[in-house]
């Protein structure tokens, strides 16, 4: 998709309140594009299904999409469904963002709705318009030289201590403790603001070549950020399991098979990652119009490398395998199968990146952050001896939508 960044023009006039997310212009403008999309009906007729929902069916149109030109509206529709049923509202704009950079610290001030918050991130290894990876908490993947690391204290934006920490953190200082967004959505909003800041100041980072990563609970956050923040060039969620790369329906099925896997009904009792809107569906996930193959699919056609661990049954090894194979079908429909990778290797501790995956992650970073277009990124593997049961989990036809243009100008 052709992408023009106009926020740099607005940065010269800081007194003007700039709606930063909507100043990213894609084939016109984000506002205009969304206005051209058909509206979701106020009352969805969602059919309960034990298989994964068809990601190509549009509730707004009442039919399946058939071309790549329809994908942007379909992606927007899926985002609306996730916000309505699971994640809570993702604030589309902010009044203004001010940023400064000194000594490896990027300081960010966000003003919105008469309130103001400040937070900072640390940058190491940047310079000369380098690409960067935003790491939730700390990086647990190898980041090569030539790629900067941006360390993001996501807990500062939204706390994730337990169920009692809902509505705590700087996101909620800005929008109120009763805001519908769960922590995962609030963190993605923070990532969006980091990119706003990188567009404003010279921190030695190219804001069009930014990836995001995190492991475990932060891996869930990295997947959600990749889905919601379309300026992310490469998402690398690591061992995100339930609430990330696993599908709710498959995890429930795993539990019926006697496996100790985290389900939707359990995860909401652990922490505040999801909106309270999700609570009414966790005991009947078949009634949801979405599942997490569609969350991963929202990243398409951008790059995504999903890392999982067969030695951690709680993550839902079978669930992530089936779910991410279904997500790969969305990339296939858009003609960019090699923009998506899934690698599931066990025999190591949680969040310990095994050396046998080094060549895979290097390939994705080289291709999507270092602009080495000829690098091969065909990865879909597991050491779990699983087989993708498409007839059970993804019984819908995969359309040939044609490739979505991804060049930048």
Buried (B, 14 or more C-beta within 10 A) or exposed (E): BEBEBBBEEBBEEEEEEBBBBBBBBBBEBBBEBBEEBEEBEEEEEBEEBEBBBBBBBBBBBEEBBEEBEBBBBBBBBBBBBBBBBBBBBBBBBBBBBBBBBEEBEBBBBBBBEEEBBEBBBEBEBBEEEBBBBBBBBEBBBEBBEBBBBBBBBBBBBBBBEEEEBBBBBBBBBBBEEEBBBBBBBBBBBBBBBBBBBBBBBEBBBBBBBBBBBBBBBBBBBBBBBBBBBBBBBBBBBBBBBBBBBBBBBBBBBBBEEEBEBBBBBBBBEBBBBBBBBBEEBBEEBBEBBBBBBBBBBBBBBBBBBBBBBBBBBEBBBBBBBBBBBBBBBBBBBBBBBBBBBBBBBBEBEBBEBBEEBEEBBBBBBBBBBBEEEEBEBEBBBBBBEBEBBBEBBBEBEBBEBBEBEBEEE
